Protein backbone atom coordinates (compact mmCIF):
# COMPACT_ATOMS: atom_id res chain seq x y z
CA UNK A 1 0.00 0.00 0.00
CA UNK A 2 1.42 3.39 -0.93
CA UNK A 3 1.84 6.07 1.72
CA UNK A 4 -0.89 8.17 0.10
CA UNK A 5 -3.31 5.28 0.18
CA UNK A 6 -2.33 4.71 3.83
CA UNK A 7 -3.06 8.38 4.68
CA UNK A 8 -6.48 8.13 3.02
CA UNK A 9 -7.12 4.74 4.64
CA UNK A 10 -6.71 6.40 8.03
CA UNK A 11 -9.70 8.60 7.19
CA UNK A 12 -8.07 11.99 6.57
CA UNK A 13 -9.67 14.00 3.78
CA UNK A 14 -8.57 17.32 2.25
CA UNK A 15 -10.36 19.69 -0.14
CA UNK A 16 -9.37 22.93 -1.88
CA UNK A 17 -11.06 25.67 -3.89
CA UNK A 18 -9.67 28.78 -5.57
CA UNK A 19 -9.88 31.91 -3.48
CA UNK A 20 -8.44 35.38 -3.00
CA UNK A 21 -7.04 37.30 -0.06
CA UNK A 22 -10.66 38.40 0.61
CA UNK A 23 -11.87 34.80 0.98
CA UNK A 24 -12.96 33.39 4.31
CA UNK A 25 -12.32 29.91 5.67
CA UNK A 26 -14.88 27.42 4.36
CA UNK A 27 -17.33 25.80 6.77
CA UNK A 28 -17.81 22.62 4.73
CA UNK A 29 -16.33 20.80 1.74
CA UNK A 30 -19.39 21.42 -0.45
CA UNK A 31 -18.36 22.52 -3.95
CA UNK A 32 -14.65 21.97 -3.27
CA UNK A 33 -12.18 19.68 -5.05
CA UNK A 34 -10.87 16.77 -2.99
CA UNK A 35 -7.13 16.08 -3.14
CA UNK A 36 -6.51 12.35 -3.19
CA UNK A 37 -3.37 10.29 -2.53
CA UNK A 38 -1.95 12.66 0.07
CA UNK A 39 1.03 11.59 2.10
CA UNK A 40 0.85 14.51 4.53
CA UNK A 41 -1.47 17.38 5.40
CA UNK A 42 -0.42 18.31 8.91
CA UNK A 43 -1.19 21.82 10.14
CA UNK A 44 2.02 23.32 11.57
CA UNK A 45 1.35 26.38 13.69
CA UNK A 46 4.05 28.81 14.74
CA UNK A 47 4.14 31.70 17.16
CA UNK A 48 6.67 34.52 16.87
CA UNK A 49 7.94 35.22 20.39
CA UNK A 50 9.84 38.25 21.61
CA UNK A 51 11.68 38.43 24.91
CA UNK A 52 10.80 41.39 27.07
CA UNK A 53 12.51 42.41 30.28
CA UNK A 54 10.23 42.27 33.29
CA UNK A 55 11.67 45.10 35.39
CA UNK A 56 9.12 44.35 38.10
CA UNK A 57 10.67 40.93 38.63
CA UNK A 58 12.98 40.82 41.67
CA UNK A 59 15.56 38.72 39.81
CA UNK A 60 15.32 40.26 36.32
CA UNK A 61 13.60 37.33 34.61
CA UNK A 62 12.55 37.82 31.00
CA UNK A 63 8.95 37.45 29.95
CA UNK A 64 7.74 36.18 26.58
CA UNK A 65 5.35 38.09 24.34
CA UNK A 66 3.65 36.56 21.30
CA UNK A 67 3.99 39.10 18.48
CA UNK A 68 2.53 37.08 15.64
CA UNK A 69 1.21 33.71 14.61
CA UNK A 70 1.29 31.78 11.36
CA UNK A 71 0.75 28.29 10.00
CA UNK A 72 1.85 26.17 7.10
CA UNK A 73 0.76 22.80 5.73
CA UNK A 74 3.51 20.82 3.99
CA UNK A 75 1.90 18.50 1.47
CA UNK A 76 2.84 15.77 -0.94
CA UNK A 77 0.58 13.82 -3.22
CA UNK A 78 0.57 11.62 -6.29
CA UNK A 79 -1.78 13.13 -8.82
CA UNK A 80 -2.91 12.80 -12.42
CA UNK A 81 -1.74 15.83 -14.42
CA UNK A 82 -5.21 16.14 -15.95
CA UNK A 83 -7.07 16.24 -12.61
CA UNK A 84 -8.96 19.34 -11.45
CA UNK A 85 -6.96 19.34 -8.20
CA UNK A 86 -3.66 19.57 -10.07
CA UNK A 87 -4.95 22.38 -12.30
CA UNK A 88 -6.16 24.34 -9.27
CA UNK A 89 -2.87 23.94 -7.38
CA UNK A 90 -0.80 24.86 -10.41
CA UNK A 91 -2.92 27.96 -11.13
CA UNK A 92 -2.77 29.12 -7.49
CA UNK A 93 1.00 28.62 -7.32
CA UNK A 94 1.63 30.55 -10.55
CA UNK A 95 -0.68 33.40 -9.55
CA UNK A 96 -0.06 33.78 -5.83
CA UNK A 97 1.68 37.09 -6.49
CA UNK A 98 -1.61 38.51 -7.76
CA UNK A 99 -3.56 37.49 -4.64
CA UNK A 100 -4.78 34.05 -5.74
CA UNK A 101 -5.14 31.75 -2.74
CA UNK A 102 -6.80 28.44 -2.02
CA UNK A 103 -9.51 27.91 0.52
CA UNK A 104 -8.85 24.57 2.20
CA UNK A 105 -10.82 22.20 4.40
CA UNK A 106 -9.49 19.11 6.24
CA UNK A 107 -11.39 16.43 8.15
CA UNK A 108 -9.66 14.02 10.50
CA UNK A 109 -10.90 10.49 11.15
CA UNK A 110 -13.40 9.83 13.92
CA UNK A 111 -11.92 8.60 17.19
CA UNK A 112 -13.70 6.52 19.81
CA UNK A 113 -17.41 7.33 20.14
CA UNK A 114 -17.25 10.66 18.28
CA UNK A 115 -19.91 11.38 15.69
CA UNK A 116 -18.48 14.61 14.21
CA UNK A 117 -14.87 14.72 12.96
CA UNK A 118 -12.20 17.23 13.91
CA UNK A 119 -12.09 19.92 11.22
CA UNK A 120 -9.58 22.54 10.17
CA UNK A 121 -10.07 25.10 7.41
CA UNK A 122 -8.48 28.28 6.18
CA UNK A 123 -7.16 30.38 3.34
CA UNK A 124 -3.57 29.97 2.15
CA UNK A 125 -1.10 30.70 -0.60
CA UNK A 126 0.41 27.79 -2.53
CA UNK A 127 4.21 27.99 -2.32
CA UNK A 128 7.26 25.89 -3.15
CA UNK A 129 5.41 23.74 -5.69
CA UNK A 130 7.73 21.05 -7.06
CA UNK A 131 6.53 18.38 -9.45
CA UNK A 132 8.21 15.18 -10.48
CA UNK A 133 6.36 13.89 -13.54
CA UNK A 134 6.29 10.13 -13.85
CA UNK A 135 5.43 8.01 -16.86
CA UNK A 136 1.76 7.90 -17.71
CA UNK A 137 0.89 11.47 -16.76
CA UNK A 138 1.16 10.98 -13.00
CA UNK A 139 3.23 13.38 -10.93
CA UNK A 140 4.53 13.45 -7.40
CA UNK A 141 3.76 17.00 -6.32
CA UNK A 142 5.22 18.62 -3.22
CA UNK A 143 4.10 22.04 -2.05
CA UNK A 144 3.25 24.04 1.02
CA UNK A 145 0.14 25.96 1.93
CA UNK A 146 1.20 29.14 3.72
CA UNK A 147 -1.63 30.43 5.85
CA UNK A 148 -3.26 33.77 5.15
CA UNK A 149 -4.92 34.70 8.42
CA UNK A 150 -6.01 32.36 11.17
CA UNK A 151 -7.08 28.75 10.54
CA UNK A 152 -10.48 27.70 11.89
CA UNK A 153 -10.57 24.67 14.16
CA UNK A 154 -13.56 22.58 15.26
CA UNK A 155 -13.12 19.85 17.85
CA UNK A 156 -14.30 16.33 17.34
CA UNK A 157 -17.49 15.60 19.28
Phi, psi and omega in degrees: 000131179288161180300319180298317178295324178296316179300313179293322180297334178285348176102006177282138178225146186219130180234153175223161175206145179297141179216190176224179178291351176267354182291155174248161181298134180291154179256353176203174180268003182302127178081003182261164179263124180279135174267123182256166177060038176284145173254345179198144174203045182280139179270115180256111181261145183223140174246134173274125185239134178243135175282135173234148179276126177265093183289347177277350180283134182294340183244010176074028179293146176278152173247159179252141179230125177282121182253351178183157178225151178208171175212157174218158179229100176287133184225151173215138178208163175250120191219147176287131183295345179262003184283152178298326179297317179295315181299318180295315179298314181298314179299314182295322180293316181291334187245017181296331178293344178258010177097006178284128178236180167238140168271135183231156183212125181234134173246136176264161179291153176291142178240139175058232184263012182297148178244346179235127184287158170295139182226140171234147173206164180179190177235135185209157171271147173271124179227164174054039180287122178231129180239141177238098185283128179259171176298146176086014176077020177251136181236147166268120184243126176244138179198175177228139170264121180256114188303139174245100186089192186271137173286155177258134183235134174235127180291155173287137177229000000 
